[in-house]
Amino acid sequence: MTHPSQTRSVVILAAGDGTRMRSATPKVLHQLAGRPMLTRIIDVAQHVSTAPICIVVAPHTLDTIQSICGNQHVYVAQHERRGTGHALLQALPAVDADSGDVIVLFGDTPLIQPSTIHALLADKDAHNATLSILSFAVPAPHQYGRIVRDDVDRVTAIVESKNCTPAQALISEANSGIMVLSLAWARNALPRVTPNPLTNEYYLTDLVAMAVAEFGVGSVRALRATDPNDAWGVNDRSQLASAEAMLLTRTCTALMASGVTIPHPQQVAIAPEVRISADTIVLPGSVVMGQTVIGSNCIIGPHTSIDDSTIGEGCQVPHSVVKHSTIRANTHIVPFSTLVGDHRPEYHKKEEA
């Protein structure tokens, strides 16, 4: 059994080509609520693990991704893109641990929440499992792998969509790809995965059948996500827009629960890292991004843009642009003002070269 005191390593698979984005920018670096998508997954990884994060990237994206995400992570170039199993196999030599768990995340699944990963870890520990998968509900038929369970709800297999029987095609519980594996077993098992005869790729899902064969039914767990949006993947710009809408909705919901008034939440955009104190009002058309901190009893908007700024309590900021600036408490900004300063907090501290 893996205990919380043991090492929990994180590998982020981010080597996909992202051809459906139709962009020269690597898919995982496309902006989501004002920040590169991959940095949001890195944030989640840092919430669930103190070990260095290992990021698998395509060779031609390595320099760009490293320059944006920082030198504090371990980067592995996957020279041959031969599936998720192959990607993790390339990463494991760079994971500096011999025991504990390895958490597998994806650079294009930006809505995953730390609380969900903690629940997945707790479920694996509680059942002394070898492998735990995050599953989610999606209406059938769908193109995700199906979680197959026996008559007492134990996981027996994951069946890819193209290989489903008619009965399996009706299964609505889908595989997100996000998983936690016992690290020592993963090091032993991954080299034994064989390529898929149709695609010649190596799949992480093959580990399910291997674990069941070696340790019996019950060695593999599938935890159903409380919020199925945690498993959303981004493959094109339409899905990116949907993911951003969900992220912004989550943020507004949390802020309103904490005492912030947002009369029309669908008409504002507030990034998750923004901090707003209770009894502040954010009016329609307002966009608040970056490491912004807003005090209590403010009125923001309508139609105000704030980025990486600090707003003291009791301020009013209507119809204005505020960037890299600090506004003192009880200041009333003249409508249609533009304030641009040099206050520029960074998302991640980067090591010196």
HURAJO-V739286 format. One record per residue. N is the residue number from 0. RES is the residue in three letters. PSI is psi in whole degrees, 0 to 359 (none if undefined). Layout:
BEGIN
N;RES;PSI + N;RES;PSI
END
This chain:
BEGIN
0;MET;136 + 1;THR;123 + 2;HIS;155 + 3;PRO;333 + 4;SER;343 + 5;GLN;165 + 6;THR;136 + 7;ARG;109 + 8;SER;156 + 9;VAL;131 + 10;VAL;127 + 11;ILE;120 + 12;LEU;115 + 13;ALA;36 + 14;ALA;6 + 15;GLY;150 + 16;ASP;329 + 17;GLY;38 + 18;THR;333 + 19;ARG;349 + 20;MET;341 + 21;ARG;57 + 22;SER;149 + 23;ALA;344 + 24;THR;132 + 25;PRO;140 + 26;LYS;316 + 27;VAL;352 + 28;LEU;2 + 29;HIS;146 + 30;GLN;138 + 31;LEU;109 + 32;ALA;46 + 33;GLY;2 + 34;ARG;152 + 35;PRO;136 + 36;MET;318 + 37;LEU;326 + 38;THR;334 + 39;ARG;324 + 40;ILE;324 + 41;ILE;319 + 42;ASP;315 + 43;VAL;315 + 44;ALA;319 + 45;GLN;339 + 46;HIS;335 + 47;VAL;353 + 48;SER;143 + 49;THR;356 + 50;ALA;157 + 51;PRO;140 + 52;ILE;133 + 53;CYS;126 + 54;ILE;121 + 55;VAL;124 + 56;VAL;162 + 57;ALA;145 + 58;PRO;321 + 59;HIS;351 + 60;THR;356 + 61;LEU;307 + 62;ASP;318 + 63;THR;313 + 64;ILE;317 + 65;GLN;323 + 66;SER;332 + 67;ILE;321 + 68;CYS;344 + 69;GLY;163 + 70;ASN;359 + 71;GLN;352 + 72;HIS;164 + 73;VAL;126 + 74;TYR;135 + 75;VAL;124 + 76;ALA;123 + 77;GLN;96 + 78;HIS;327 + 79;GLU;118 + 80;ARG;97 + 81;ARG;40 + 82;GLY;170 + 83;THR;322 + 84;GLY;319 + 85;HIS;320 + 86;ALA;314 + 87;LEU;324 + 88;LEU;322 + 89;GLN;328 + 90;ALA;328 + 91;LEU;323 + 92;PRO;337 + 93;ALA;353 + 94;VAL;117 + 95;ASP;67 + 96;ALA;153 + 97;ASP;342 + 98;SER;185 + 99;GLY;207 + 100;ASP;156 + 101;VAL;127 + 102;ILE;126 + 103;VAL;116 + 104;LEU;171 + 105;PHE;137 + 106;GLY;350 + 107;ASP;22 + 108;THR;75 + 109;PRO;356 + 110;LEU;0 + 111;ILE;140 + 112;GLN;146 + 113;PRO;322 + 114;SER;326 + 115;THR;318 + 116;ILE;319 + 117;HIS;321 + 118;ALA;321 + 119;LEU;317 + 120;LEU;316 + 121;ALA;322 + 122;ASP;319 + 123;LYS;315 + 124;ASP;316 + 125;ALA;331 + 126;HIS;10 + 127;ASN;43 + 128;ALA;158 + 129;THR;327 + 130;LEU;134 + 131;SER;135 + 132;ILE;143 + 133;LEU;121 + 134;SER;168 + 135;PHE;160 + 136;ALA;134 + 137;VAL;138 + 138;PRO;135 + 139;ALA;150 + 140;PRO;155 + 141;HIS;176 + 142;GLN;7 + 143;TYR;161 + 144;GLY;142 + 145;ARG;140 + 146;ILE;116 + 147;VAL;127 + 148;ARG;157 + 149;ASP;187 + 150;ASP;355 + 151;VAL;24 + 152;ASP;18 + 153;ARG;142 + 154;VAL;130 + 155;THR;336 + 156;ALA;164 + 157;ILE;127 + 158;VAL;123 + 159;GLU;153 + 160;SER;317 + 161;LYS;346 + 162;ASN;5 + 163;CYS;144 + 164;THR;166 + 165;PRO;322 + 166;ALA;318 + 167;GLN;331 + 168;ALA;339 + 169;LEU;356 + 170;ILE;128 + 171;SER;350 + 172;GLU;119 + 173;ALA;157 + 174;ASN;125 + 175;SER;339 + 176;GLY;332 + 177;ILE;130 + 178;MET;164 + 179;VAL;129 + 180;LEU;147 + 181;SER;122 + 182;LEU;315 + 183;ALA;318 + 184;TRP;320 + 185;ALA;319 + 186;ARG;326 + 187;ASN;322 + 188;ALA;322 + 189;LEU;320 + 190;PRO;345 + 191;ARG;355 + 192;VAL;135 + 193;THR;153 + 194;PRO;147 + 195;ASN;131 + 196;PRO;337 + 197;LEU;322 + 198;THR;346 + 199;ASN;26 + 200;GLU;159 + 201;TYR;128 + 202;TYR;136 + 203;LEU;330 + 204;THR;338 + 205;ASP;340 + 206;LEU;337 + 207;VAL;308 + 208;ALA;324 + 209;MET;316 + 210;ALA;318 + 211;VAL;319 + 212;ALA;323 + 213;GLU;321 + 214;PHE;355 + 215;GLY;164 + 216;VAL;135 + 217;GLY;342 + 218;SER;345 + 219;VAL;131 + 220;ARG;151 + 221;ALA;116 + 222;LEU;122 + 223;ARG;125 + 224;ALA;132 + 225;THR;321 + 226;ASP;105 + 227;PRO;341 + 228;ASN;341 + 229;ASP;330 + 230;ALA;0 + 231;TRP;130 + 232;GLY;154 + 233;VAL;117 + 234;ASN;340 + 235;ASP;179 + 236;ARG;332 + 237;SER;315 + 238;GLN;327 + 239;LEU;316 + 240;ALA;320 + 241;SER;319 + 242;ALA;319 + 243;GLU;319 + 244;ALA;318 + 245;MET;319 + 246;LEU;317 + 247;LEU;323 + 248;THR;315 + 249;ARG;317 + 250;THR;313 + 251;CYS;319 + 252;THR;315 + 253;ALA;319 + 254;LEU;317 + 255;MET;324 + 256;ALA;335 + 257;SER;0 + 258;GLY;8 + 259;VAL;138 + 260;THR;123 + 261;ILE;92 + 262;PRO;327 + 263;HIS;80 + 264;PRO;335 + 265;GLN;350 + 266;GLN;16 + 267;VAL;162 + 268;ALA;115 + 269;ILE;122 + 270;ALA;151 + 271;PRO;331 + 272;GLU;351 + 273;VAL;140 + 274;ARG;124 + 275;ILE;129 + 276;SER;163 + 277;ALA;153 + 278;ASP;12 + 279;THR;148 + 280;ILE;131 + 281;VAL;115 + 282;LEU;163 + 283;PRO;149 + 284;GLY;4 + 285;SER;141 + 286;VAL;119 + 287;VAL;116 + 288;MET;172 + 289;GLY;200 + 290;GLN;57 + 291;THR;139 + 292;VAL;125 + 293;ILE;129 + 294;GLY;185 + 295;SER;161 + 296;ASN;34 + 297;CYS;160 + 298;ILE;115 + 299;ILE;122 + 300;GLY;188 + 301;PRO;161 + 302;HIS;56 + 303;THR;140 + 304;SER;124 + 305;ILE;133 + 306;ASP;128 + 307;ASP;55 + 308;SER;164 + 309;THR;124 + 310;ILE;120 + 311;GLY;170 + 312;GLU;153 + 313;GLY;16 + 314;CYS;154 + 315;GLN;126 + 316;VAL;82 + 317;PRO;142 + 318;HIS;49 + 319;SER;166 + 320;VAL;125 + 321;VAL;122 + 322;LYS;130 + 323;HIS;44 + 324;SER;163 + 325;THR;129 + 326;ILE;125 + 327;ARG;159 + 328;ALA;146 + 329;ASN;28 + 330;THR;134 + 331;HIS;111 + 332;ILE;137 + 333;VAL;133 + 334;PRO;147 + 335;PHE;29 + 336;SER;156 + 337;THR;120 + 338;LEU;118 + 339;VAL;118 + 340;GLY;204 + 341;ASP;19 + 342;HIS;104 + 343;ARG;81 + 344;PRO;147 + 345;GLU;151 + 346;TYR;319 + 347;HIS;138 + 348;LYS;132 + 349;LYS;141 + 350;GLU;152 + 351;GLU;143 + 352;ALA;none
END
